[in-house]
Amino acid sequence: MFRRFNARLLFETLGGLALALALLAMFFASFATAAPKKGAAHSLALLPGNAEFVVSLDTFALRKSDLVTEMEKHFDSIPEAAENYRRFVQESGIDPRQDTDQVLLAMRHVDGGGASGFLIVAQGRFGSSRLVDAASENGGKTVLLEDGTKIWTSQADPAGAGSPSAKASGKTIALAQPDPEMLLFGEQAEVVRVLDILSGRAAPETKNEKLRDLLSGVDRRAPAWAILNSSALAAKLPAEVGQNSPDWKPGSAISKVESVTLMGWVGKDVDFKARVATKDSETAGLVADMVRGALAAGKLAAKDRDPELLKILQDTRLTQDGTMLELEARIPSSRFLVQQTKASQE
């Protein structure tokens, strides 16, 4: 069944999610301002009520980790990358490594409706930010709203861009800094919606029941976590995962997965936890069998060739409780740094 399944690639991709979250934290650190302790909870209130994908990054905690520290050293060792970073800090007035505390990313899509798009809410210390002005120098248009907030849009002349209540094209990107403690980036409709909430012109959207349940199930102590409504995952899968057969189709099982919660703790090692909720216990068993098969294939592939990966796979735990699956793994941070070095040499 798993004859053509690249288990090693799959596992390192799953493990790489923690690294990706750290990288995302570093990259979008440039979209932030001061975040008090209530910052994360405040940002969650700004989420779309029907968000399908949410990523939360405690960049303040992440940048203290050994992994991120080593990644920064590696980054600085690349002259071109270091120079580009220096230039960005100079032009934007933002130092991503020092100034960001919280980053929240949300995505949603409503078929046939205008409520679609992505949103990034960042908090830190960016009173001296010139990011909005820097964006306008590269095109688009900047409008000063009645309350003094500058909003930049990627469209040169978006209809009604100066009105926080205007309906905007879902494809127009916007950037705004409503105060010295927050910066918004995303599709214009989402940015305008949040500006309306912050100014008191609109109330936060009521979160649907599924989103509330997913948020309540997250361990907020994790510096990096993500939740997704996976109802659309089956359509995103490759045509084949392993070898399809008439009586076993991975897409059919995945389509019955109701949600996925991912959590990562980044320190000397990367601790990763994935929680999968399915519609019934039979589906949970099928997905569990699929994961066990992938782990077994990975162990076989790693034997005598990659002892470190073999140990990681051997120590990975998969448990099933009714309709719920939980996968836990610990990956040495050196694993990511080696992969990063290889990638930079290609």
C-alpha positions as CSV (number, residue, x, y, z in Angstrom):
1,M,0.0,0.0,0.0
2,F,2.9,2.4,0.7
3,R,5.1,1.2,-2.1
4,R,5.4,4.6,-3.6
5,F,5.0,6.5,-0.4
6,N,8.0,8.7,0.6
7,A,7.6,8.3,4.4
8,R,10.9,10.0,5.2
9,L,9.8,13.1,3.2
10,L,6.4,13.1,4.8
11,F,7.8,12.9,8.3
12,E,10.4,15.6,7.8
13,T,7.7,17.7,6.2
14,L,5.5,17.3,9.3
15,G,8.4,18.0,11.6
16,G,9.4,20.9,9.4
17,L,6.1,22.6,10.2
18,A,7.6,23.6,13.5
19,L,10.6,25.1,11.7
20,A,8.2,26.8,9.2
21,L,6.3,28.4,12.1
22,A,9.6,29.7,13.5
23,L,10.6,31.0,10.1
24,L,7.1,32.6,9.6
25,A,7.6,34.3,13.0
26,M,10.9,35.7,11.9
27,F,9.6,36.9,8.5
28,F,6.4,38.4,9.7
29,A,8.1,39.9,12.7
30,S,8.3,43.0,10.5
31,F,4.6,43.4,10.8
32,A,4.2,44.1,14.5
33,T,4.2,46.5,17.5
34,A,4.2,46.4,21.3
35,A,2.3,43.5,22.7
36,P,1.2,43.4,26.4
37,K,0.3,40.2,28.1
38,K,-3.2,40.5,26.9
39,G,-2.0,40.9,23.3
40,A,-2.7,37.3,22.2
41,A,-6.2,37.2,23.6
42,H,-6.9,40.6,22.1
43,S,-5.8,39.4,18.7
44,L,-8.0,36.3,18.9
45,A,-11.0,38.6,19.3
46,L,-10.2,40.1,15.9
47,L,-10.3,36.7,14.1
48,P,-13.0,36.2,11.4
49,G,-15.9,34.3,12.9
50,N,-15.6,31.5,10.4
51,A,-11.8,31.3,10.2
52,E,-10.7,28.0,8.6
53,F,-7.0,28.3,9.3
54,V,-5.3,30.0,12.2
55,V,-1.6,30.2,13.1
56,S,-0.4,31.8,16.3
57,L,3.3,32.6,17.0
58,D,4.7,33.9,20.3
59,T,7.7,35.5,18.7
60,F,8.9,36.8,22.0
61,A,9.3,33.2,23.3
62,L,10.5,31.8,19.9
63,R,13.4,34.2,19.6
64,K,14.7,33.0,23.0
65,S,15.0,29.4,21.7
66,D,18.3,27.8,20.8
67,L,17.0,26.9,17.4
68,V,16.0,30.4,16.4
69,T,19.3,31.7,17.8
70,E,21.2,29.3,15.6
71,M,19.0,30.2,12.6
72,E,19.8,33.8,13.1
73,K,23.6,33.0,13.2
74,H,23.2,31.0,10.0
75,F,21.3,33.8,8.4
76,D,23.9,36.4,9.3
77,S,26.6,34.2,7.8
78,I,25.1,34.7,4.3
79,P,26.4,38.2,3.2
80,E,23.5,38.9,0.8
81,A,20.8,37.9,3.3
82,A,22.5,39.9,6.1
83,E,22.7,43.0,3.8
84,N,19.1,42.7,2.7
85,Y,18.0,42.5,6.4
86,R,20.1,45.5,7.3
87,R,18.6,47.5,4.4
88,F,15.0,46.4,5.4
89,V,15.6,47.7,9.0
90,Q,17.0,50.9,7.7
91,E,14.1,51.6,5.3
92,S,11.2,50.4,7.4
93,G,12.3,51.4,10.9
94,I,11.6,47.9,12.1
95,D,14.0,45.4,13.6
96,P,12.1,42.1,13.3
97,R,14.4,40.2,15.7
98,Q,13.9,42.6,18.6
99,D,10.6,44.2,18.2
100,T,8.0,41.5,17.6
101,D,6.0,39.8,20.4
102,Q,3.0,38.2,18.8
103,V,1.9,37.2,15.3
104,L,-1.5,35.9,14.4
105,L,-2.4,34.7,10.9
106,A,-6.0,33.7,9.8
107,M,-7.5,32.6,6.6
108,R,-11.1,31.9,5.6
109,H,-13.1,31.4,2.5
110,V,-16.9,31.5,2.0
111,D,-18.0,30.1,-1.3
112,G,-20.1,32.6,-3.3
113,G,-19.6,35.3,-0.7
114,G,-17.3,38.3,-0.2
115,A,-16.1,37.2,3.2
116,S,-12.9,35.6,2.1
117,G,-9.2,36.3,2.5
118,F,-6.3,36.2,4.9
119,L,-5.2,38.5,7.7
120,I,-2.1,39.0,9.8
121,V,-2.3,40.8,13.1
122,A,1.1,41.6,14.6
123,Q,2.1,43.2,17.9
124,G,5.4,44.4,19.3
125,R,7.2,47.6,19.6
126,F,7.1,49.6,16.4
127,G,6.4,53.2,17.2
128,S,9.1,54.2,14.8
129,S,7.7,52.0,11.9
130,R,7.8,53.5,8.4
131,L,6.5,50.3,6.9
132,V,3.3,51.8,5.4
133,D,5.2,54.6,3.8
134,A,7.9,52.2,2.5
135,A,5.2,50.1,0.9
136,S,3.7,53.1,-0.8
137,E,7.0,54.0,-2.4
138,N,6.9,50.7,-4.3
139,G,3.4,51.3,-5.8
140,G,-0.2,51.1,-4.7
141,K,-1.9,53.9,-2.9
142,T,-1.9,55.3,0.7
143,V,-5.0,56.8,2.2
144,L,-5.3,58.7,5.5
145,L,-8.5,57.7,7.3
146,E,-10.6,60.1,9.4
147,D,-9.1,58.8,12.6
148,G,-5.6,59.4,11.4
149,T,-4.8,55.8,10.4
150,K,-2.8,55.3,7.2
151,I,-3.9,52.4,5.0
152,W,-1.9,51.3,2.0
153,T,-3.5,49.2,-0.7
154,S,-1.9,47.4,-3.6
155,Q,-4.5,48.8,-5.9
156,A,-3.6,52.2,-7.3
157,D,-7.1,53.6,-7.0
158,P,-9.4,51.2,-5.0
159,A,-12.9,52.4,-4.9
160,G,-13.8,53.6,-1.4
161,A,-10.4,52.8,0.0
162,G,-10.7,55.9,2.2
163,S,-13.7,54.6,4.0
164,P,-13.3,52.0,6.7
165,S,-16.8,50.7,5.9
166,A,-16.2,50.3,2.2
167,K,-16.5,47.0,0.5
168,A,-13.2,46.1,-1.0
169,S,-12.0,43.6,-3.6
170,G,-11.0,40.4,-1.9
171,K,-7.8,40.4,-4.1
172,T,-6.6,43.8,-3.0
173,I,-3.8,43.6,-0.4
174,A,-3.7,46.2,2.4
175,L,-1.3,47.3,5.1
176,A,-2.3,49.5,8.1
177,Q,-0.9,50.6,11.5
178,P,-3.8,51.6,13.6
179,D,-1.6,52.4,16.6
180,P,2.0,52.1,17.8
181,E,1.2,48.6,19.1
182,M,-0.3,46.9,16.1
183,L,0.1,46.4,12.4
184,L,-2.3,44.7,10.0
185,F,-1.6,43.0,6.7
186,G,-3.9,41.0,4.5
187,E,-6.7,41.3,2.0
188,Q,-8.2,44.7,2.1
189,A,-11.7,43.5,3.2
190,E,-10.1,41.9,6.3
191,V,-7.9,44.8,7.2
192,V,-10.8,47.2,6.9
193,R,-13.0,44.9,9.0
194,V,-10.4,44.9,11.8
195,L,-10.0,48.7,11.6
196,D,-13.7,49.1,12.0
197,I,-13.6,46.9,15.2
198,L,-10.7,48.7,16.7
199,S,-12.3,52.1,16.1
200,G,-15.6,50.9,17.6
201,R,-17.5,51.2,14.3
202,A,-18.2,47.5,14.4
203,A,-18.3,44.6,16.9
204,P,-16.0,41.6,16.6
205,E,-17.5,38.8,14.6
206,T,-19.1,36.0,16.6
207,K,-17.0,32.9,16.4
208,N,-18.8,29.8,15.1
209,E,-19.0,26.8,17.4
210,K,-16.4,24.8,15.7
211,L,-13.8,27.6,15.8
212,R,-14.6,28.2,19.5
213,D,-14.0,24.5,20.2
214,L,-10.7,24.4,18.3
215,L,-9.4,27.5,20.1
216,S,-10.4,26.1,23.5
217,G,-8.5,22.9,22.7
218,V,-5.2,24.6,22.0
219,D,-2.4,24.6,24.7
220,R,-1.7,28.3,24.9
221,R,1.6,27.6,26.4
222,A,2.9,26.5,23.1
223,P,4.8,29.3,21.4
224,A,3.6,28.1,18.0
225,W,0.3,26.5,17.2
226,A,-2.2,26.2,14.4
227,I,-5.7,25.0,13.9
228,L,-7.5,24.1,10.7
229,N,-10.9,23.0,9.5
230,S,-9.8,20.2,7.3
231,S,-13.0,19.6,5.4
232,A,-11.2,20.8,2.2
233,L,-8.1,18.8,2.7
234,A,-9.1,15.9,0.5
235,A,-9.3,18.2,-2.5
236,K,-5.8,19.5,-1.8
237,L,-4.3,16.0,-1.6
238,P,-2.1,14.7,-4.4
239,A,-3.9,12.3,-6.8
240,E,-2.2,9.5,-4.9
241,V,-0.8,9.1,-1.5
242,G,1.1,5.9,-1.7
243,Q,-0.7,3.5,-4.0
244,N,-4.5,4.0,-4.4
245,S,-6.6,0.9,-4.9
246,P,-10.4,0.5,-5.4
247,D,-10.9,-0.5,-1.8
248,W,-8.5,2.0,-0.1
249,K,-8.5,5.7,-1.0
250,P,-6.7,8.1,1.4
251,G,-8.7,11.0,0.2
252,S,-11.9,9.3,1.3
253,A,-10.6,8.9,4.8
254,I,-9.1,12.4,5.0
255,S,-12.4,13.9,3.9
256,K,-13.9,12.6,7.1
257,V,-11.3,14.4,9.2
258,E,-13.1,17.3,10.9
259,S,-10.2,19.3,12.3
260,V,-6.5,19.3,13.0
261,T,-4.7,21.0,15.8
262,L,-0.9,21.5,15.6
263,M,1.3,22.7,18.5
264,G,5.1,23.2,18.6
265,W,7.5,24.0,21.4
266,V,10.9,25.2,20.1
267,G,13.9,25.0,22.4
268,K,17.0,22.8,22.2
269,D,14.7,20.3,20.6
270,V,11.4,20.8,18.8
271,D,8.5,19.1,20.4
272,F,5.6,18.6,18.0
273,K,2.0,17.5,18.7
274,A,-0.7,16.9,16.2
275,R,-4.3,16.3,17.2
276,V,-6.8,15.0,14.6
277,A,-10.5,14.8,15.1
278,T,-12.5,12.6,12.8
279,K,-16.2,12.0,12.2
280,D,-16.2,8.5,13.6
281,S,-14.0,5.9,15.3
282,E,-13.8,3.8,12.1
283,T,-12.3,6.8,10.2
284,A,-9.9,7.4,13.1
285,G,-8.7,3.8,12.8
286,L,-8.2,4.1,9.1
287,V,-6.1,7.3,9.5
288,A,-4.2,5.7,12.3
289,D,-3.4,2.7,10.1
290,M,-2.2,5.1,7.4
291,V,0.1,7.0,9.8
292,R,1.4,3.7,11.3
293,G,2.2,2.5,7.8
294,A,4.1,5.7,7.0
295,L,6.1,5.4,10.2
296,A,6.9,1.8,9.6
297,A,8.0,2.6,6.0
298,G,10.1,5.5,7.3
299,K,11.8,3.2,9.9
300,L,12.6,0.7,7.1
301,A,14.0,3.4,4.9
302,A,16.1,5.0,7.7
303,K,17.6,1.7,9.0
304,D,21.3,1.6,8.5
305,R,21.2,4.9,6.6
306,D,19.9,7.5,9.0
307,P,20.2,6.4,12.7
308,E,19.0,9.8,14.0
309,L,15.8,9.7,11.9
310,L,15.2,6.1,12.9
311,K,15.3,7.0,16.6
312,I,13.0,9.9,16.0
313,L,10.5,7.6,14.3
314,Q,10.9,4.9,17.0
315,D,10.2,7.5,19.7
316,T,7.2,9.0,17.9
317,R,3.9,8.2,19.7
318,L,0.5,7.7,18.1
319,T,-2.6,7.2,20.2
320,Q,-6.2,6.8,19.4
321,D,-9.1,7.6,21.7
322,G,-12.4,7.1,20.0
323,T,-12.6,9.6,17.2
324,M,-9.5,11.4,18.2
325,L,-5.9,10.8,17.2
326,E,-2.8,12.3,18.7
327,L,0.7,12.2,17.3
328,E,3.7,13.3,19.4
329,A,7.3,13.6,18.3
330,R,10.5,15.2,19.5
331,I,13.0,16.3,16.8
332,P,16.5,17.6,17.6
333,S,16.9,21.2,16.5
334,S,20.2,20.2,14.8
335,R,18.0,18.2,12.4
336,F,16.5,21.4,11.0
337,L,19.8,23.3,11.0
338,V,21.4,20.5,8.9
339,Q,18.5,20.6,6.5
340,Q,18.7,24.4,6.3
341,T,22.4,24.2,5.5
342,K,21.9,21.7,2.8
343,A,19.1,23.8,1.3
344,S,21.3,27.0,1.2
345,Q,24.0,25.1,-0.6
346,E,21.8,23.9,-3.4
